[in-house]
Amino acid sequence: MTNAEAFARFATNAFAPLLLDPGVARYPLRSTEGFVGYYPAGSLIVALGEPVCDPGHLREATAEFEAWCEAQGRDVLYALVRKPFLDAVATPRALVVPIGEDLKALFRAR
């Protein structure tokens, strides 16, 4: 499956069109059909949204991508992800920083 086919079939995040920018790198998944759009930034690899793949394979796709980032000697930061992704792949190491309305609500609650 090409990146374009995976995008058309699995991209549901409102920010997914960012993945089509020519400046965005794409890691081709081996554990499932799809890819992860990312941007290398120093010691980080910033994943732009969740993996573009079958939602039933998010856990495997995420583990594969994180292992690849670790092999590169880099940490990974997922930006612009949705709650279903967080629920599917939550780990004790994960730090969630809300944006948008969630962030406003967080500050109003203080």
N, C-alpha and C positions, 0 to 999 in steps of 0.2 A: 504494500500500500504506500503510495506517495504521501509526502507531507500535505499536499493540497487535498488529497482524498481523506486523510485522517482529519484535517481541519474541517472539511465539509461535513463529515460524519459525526465527529465527537466534540468539536469546540462549542461550548455553551456559555462560557464565561463572557460577560459583557465586555471585558477588556481583550478578548481573544484576537480581534483584528490587529492588535499590536504585534502579534506573532508573524504577521505577513510583511512587516518592515524588513527591508534587505539588511539592515544593521543588526538584526536579531539572529543569534546563532541557534541552531537546532540540534539537540541530541537525539539521534534515532534510537528508539527503544528496541531491545532484542527480546524482552520477556513478553511483549504484546505488541500489537500494531499501534503505531503512533509515535509521538515525539514530545520532547520538552523544549520549549523556547526559553532561551536564557541569554544573559549578558554577563561576560566576565568583568569583574570589578575588583582588581587587586587580589586580596586573599579570599574574596568571596566569588561565588557564582550566584547571580540573582536570577532565579527562575521566575519567568513572567507568567503567573497563573499556575494552575495545576497541570499535570501532564495531560496532553491531548491524546486520550485513549478511551477505550471502553471503561465506563465507570466501575464496572466489576473488577477491573484490574489496576485500580489506583494504587493499592498497597504494594503490589509487585513492581509497578512502574516507578513508584516513588523510591522504593528500596534500591532498585537498580540505578536510578539517577544519583541518589545520595552516595552509593558505593563508588560510582564513577567520579563524583566530585571529590570524595575522600582520596581516591587514587591520584587525583591531580594535585593533592595537597591543599585543597580549598574547602572552606565551609560553604554551606548552601543557605540561601535566604529565599523563601517563597514570598513573592509580592503579589498582591491582587488576587488572592484566592477566596473561594466561597466556603461557607460553613459545611456543606456536604464533604468537601475535601478534608477539612479539619477533622470532622467526625470519623472519616474513613482511615486516616493515617496518624491520628493523635499519638504522640509518644511523650514520655516524661521530659525529654530534652526540648520539646517544642515550646516556643515562646510566641504567643499570639498578640499581635498589636492591632487593635481595631482601627478602621478608618471610616470616614463618612459619618453616617448617622450613629453607628455604634460608638465612635469616638466622641461625638458630641454628648451622647447619653452618659458615657463614662465620666466626662468632666462635669456634667450637670449633677451627677450623683454625689460628687465630693463636696 
